[in-house]
Amino acid sequence: MKRTRTGQILPLFVLAGFVAAGSVAEAGFFSTVGKMVKERQQMSQSSRNVAGAVKTLYRERKSISAFAQSASTLVAAYRGMTNKASAAAVPKLLEIAKAITTLATEYSHLSPKVSKLYKDIKPDLEYFATLKEGDDDREVTLGTSGRKIRLKSFSDHRIDKLAGANGWSRVWETIKDDPMNVFRWGRLKDEYQYGKVEGQYVLKCAQIAFETESYFQAATSSMNELLGIRNEINGILNGNLDALLGIGNTVNRVQGAAGAAESLSEILNAGVANLGTRFDQLNQIQEAYVKQHQTYVAKYGQMVSQTVATSAGTRSTTARTPVTTPTPETPGIGKADLATAMAMYQTAYQEYIRITQDSNASQEARTKAIANLQKARNLVETLKANAAR
């Protein structure tokens, strides 16, 4: 059926009416919604890529924590080097050399993965950067060293604003697809709420990607300075004559790199803490997304938008090291720890998404997928509560 001119124009008036009935729109509101509508395909593709990168960061959380811990160990070794006399410094040089070696090992394990990750999503982050406002990036001061780093980010205010625009873009698309939807106020409300939580998820992933990249780049700068003195230390420990004759200069260089070690430790600890907080926030958003998705599918029978559904298959939790203390017996699992439960939840969630998107799936299969998802969710909450005691 050919769409009438009235059918083409009507969504604009309806959208304006919704905004007027709610509150005065912010400057640039309609242009932002228009951008979301026009670039929906680009948004969907970049969202999937960035969400996948955030999933990789989550999988590497133990390596990130180990990297930060090795930096803290190096700082402790530096602080113990109070005597600059060459003879007295040699035992401490050995301790520092070991700490740097451990640090380098952790770095060599993590750096190639993170570097490749950011290389792969560079075009996607460049796209998301076009959605940022001028005050989204900010300067932060780290710990006692007073070092400042420029943190690329999305502000929470900007995320909320863009997520709302994404909700309105769904309203727009729904009315364009069927102008009669203008009279289905409940449907339009559901579309808006779905689009908003969908937008919150993908934008929170972009925020995590931007901020983690900033911390990683700052850490790499400090790391390069520390690696520069490793060969000199190893020369002394291996009995190299030139190195032994110049031990005084080496000690001075090692002492001079203490600031880089301190800075690296502060960067990594701040980065780990920030990543943990952001994953906690992402976890809450994803829970809201699951509930909204369940409500939407129950009412309308199928998933319309593909922006998040294909990318939100990772259960995101804190980036801190998981609890490994024994947990109660769980039917079908045995001794299950929180990490195992989280993996089960991820699998159940992915299966749930797959089933609900399959128009040929039976009602029995849908019911089973929902039940398994709820069971996995309950297990996670039980283990979290036990770990907190």
KACORLIN-V384272 format. One record per backbone hydrogen bond with DSSP energy under -1.0 kcal/mol. NH is the residue of the N-H (numbers start at 1). CO is the residue of the C=O. E is the energy in kcal/mol with one decimal. If there is no record, write none. Layout:
NH_CO_E + NH_CO_E
This chain:
8_4_-1.4 + 9_5_-2.2 + 10_6_-2.8 + 12_9_-1.0 + 13_9_-1.2 + 14_10_-2.4 + 15_11_-2.9 + 16_12_-2.3 + 17_13_-2.3 + 18_14_-2.5 + 19_15_-2.2 + 20_16_-2.6 + 21_17_-2.2 + 22_18_-1.4 + 23_19_-1.6 + 29_26_-2.0 + 32_28_-2.2 + 33_29_-2.5 + 34_30_-2.7 + 35_31_-2.0 + 36_32_-2.1 + 37_33_-2.4 + 38_34_-2.8 + 39_35_-2.5 + 40_37_-1.1 + 43_39_-3.0 + 44_40_-2.4 + 45_41_-2.4 + 46_42_-2.6 + 47_43_-2.2 + 48_44_-2.1 + 49_45_-1.9 + 50_46_-2.6 + 51_47_-2.6 + 52_48_-2.0 + 53_49_-1.7 + 54_50_-2.4 + 55_51_-1.9 + 56_52_-1.6 + 57_53_-2.2 + 58_54_-2.2 + 59_55_-2.1 + 60_56_-1.7 + 61_58_-1.5 + 64_60_-2.3 + 65_61_-2.4 + 66_62_-2.5 + 67_63_-2.3 + 68_64_-2.0 + 69_65_-2.3 + 70_66_-2.3 + 71_67_-1.5 + 72_68_-1.8 + 73_69_-2.1 + 74_70_-1.7 + 75_71_-2.0 + 76_72_-2.0 + 77_73_-1.8 + 78_74_-2.3 + 79_75_-2.4 + 81_78_-1.7 + 82_80_-1.5 + 89_85_-2.0 + 90_86_-1.1 + 93_89_-2.7 + 94_90_-2.1 + 95_91_-1.7 + 96_92_-2.7 + 97_93_-3.1 + 98_94_-2.2 + 99_95_-2.1 + 100_96_-2.7 + 101_97_-2.4 + 102_98_-2.4 + 103_99_-2.4 + 104_100_-3.0 + 105_101_-2.2 + 106_102_-2.3 + 107_103_-2.4 + 108_104_-2.8 + 109_105_-1.5 + 110_106_-2.0 + 111_107_-3.3 + 114_110_-2.3 + 115_111_-3.0 + 116_112_-2.2 + 117_113_-2.3 + 118_114_-2.4 + 119_115_-1.9 + 120_116_-2.5 + 121_117_-1.5 + 125_121_-2.6 + 126_122_-2.2 + 127_123_-1.7 + 128_124_-2.4 + 129_125_-2.1 + 130_127_-1.2 + 131_128_-1.5 + 132_129_-1.0 + 136_133_-1.7 + 138_151_-2.0 + 140_149_-2.5 + 142_147_-2.8 + 146_142_-1.3 + 149_140_-2.2 + 151_138_-3.3 + 159_155_-2.3 + 160_156_-2.3 + 161_157_-2.2 + 162_158_-2.8 + 163_159_-2.7 + 164_160_-2.1 + 165_161_-2.0 + 166_162_-2.2 + 167_163_-1.9 + 168_164_-2.3 + 169_165_-2.0 + 170_166_-1.4 + 171_167_-1.7 + 172_168_-2.6 + 173_169_-2.4 + 174_170_-2.5 + 175_171_-2.1 + 176_172_-2.4 + 177_173_-2.3 + 178_174_-1.6 + 181_178_-2.9 + 182_179_-1.7 + 183_180_-1.7 + 184_181_-1.7 + 185_183_-1.2 + 188_184_-2.3 + 189_185_-2.3 + 190_186_-2.2 + 191_187_-2.5 + 192_188_-2.3 + 193_189_-2.6 + 194_190_-2.6 + 195_191_-2.7 + 196_192_-2.3 + 197_193_-2.1 + 198_194_-2.2 + 199_195_-2.3 + 200_196_-2.4 + 201_197_-1.8 + 202_198_-1.8 + 203_199_-2.4 + 204_200_-2.0 + 205_201_-2.0 + 206_202_-1.9 + 207_203_-2.3 + 208_204_-2.4 + 209_205_-2.4 + 210_206_-2.7 + 211_207_-2.4 + 212_208_-2.5 + 213_209_-1.9 + 214_210_-1.7 + 215_211_-2.0 + 216_212_-2.4 + 217_213_-2.5 + 218_214_-1.9 + 219_215_-2.4 + 220_216_-2.3 + 221_217_-1.5 + 222_218_-1.5 + 223_219_-2.5 + 224_220_-2.2 + 225_221_-1.0 + 226_222_-1.6 + 227_223_-2.4 + 228_224_-1.0 + 229_226_-1.2 + 233_229_-1.9 + 234_230_-2.5 + 235_231_-2.0 + 236_232_-1.6 + 237_233_-2.3 + 238_234_-1.8 + 239_236_-1.3 + 240_235_-2.8 + 244_240_-2.5 + 245_241_-2.7 + 246_242_-1.4 + 247_244_-1.4 + 250_246_-2.0 + 251_247_-2.9 + 252_248_-1.9 + 253_249_-2.3 + 254_250_-3.0 + 255_251_-2.7 + 256_252_-2.3 + 257_253_-1.2 + 258_255_-1.4 + 261_257_-1.9 + 262_258_-2.7 + 263_259_-2.6 + 264_260_-2.7 + 265_261_-2.4 + 266_262_-2.2 + 267_263_-2.6 + 268_264_-2.7 + 269_265_-2.6 + 270_266_-2.3 + 271_267_-2.6 + 272_268_-2.8 + 273_269_-2.2 + 274_270_-2.5 + 275_271_-2.6 + 276_272_-2.3 + 277_273_-2.2 + 278_274_-2.6 + 279_275_-2.4 + 280_276_-2.0 + 281_277_-2.1 + 282_278_-2.6 + 283_279_-2.3 + 284_280_-1.7 + 285_281_-2.1 + 286_282_-2.6 + 287_283_-2.0 + 288_284_-1.9 + 289_285_-2.3 + 290_286_-2.5 + 291_287_-2.1 + 292_288_-2.4 + 293_289_-2.8 + 294_290_-2.5 + 295_291_-2.3 + 296_292_-2.6 + 297_293_-2.8 + 298_294_-2.3 + 299_295_-1.6 + 300_296_-3.0 + 301_297_-2.4 + 311_308_-2.4 + 312_308_-2.3 + 330_334_-1.3 + 333_330_-2.5 + 334_330_-2.3 + 336_334_-1.0 + 341_337_-2.2 + 342_338_-2.6 + 343_339_-2.0 + 344_340_-2.1 + 345_341_-2.4 + 346_342_-2.4 + 347_343_-2.2 + 348_344_-2.6 + 349_345_-2.6 + 350_346_-2.5 + 351_347_-2.2 + 352_348_-2.2 + 353_349_-2.5 + 354_350_-2.2 + 355_351_-2.6 + 356_352_-2.5 + 357_353_-1.3 + 358_355_-1.2 + 361_358_-1.7 + 366_362_-2.0 + 367_363_-2.7 + 368_364_-2.3 + 369_365_-2.2 + 370_366_-2.2 + 371_367_-2.3 + 372_368_-2.6 + 373_369_-2.1 + 374_370_-2.4 + 375_371_-2.4 + 376_372_-2.4 + 377_373_-2.2 + 378_374_-2.6 + 379_375_-1.9 + 380_376_-2.1 + 381_377_-2.1 + 382_378_-2.2 + 383_379_-2.5 + 384_380_-2.3 + 385_381_-2.2 + 386_382_-2.3 + 387_383_-2.3 + 388_384_-1.5
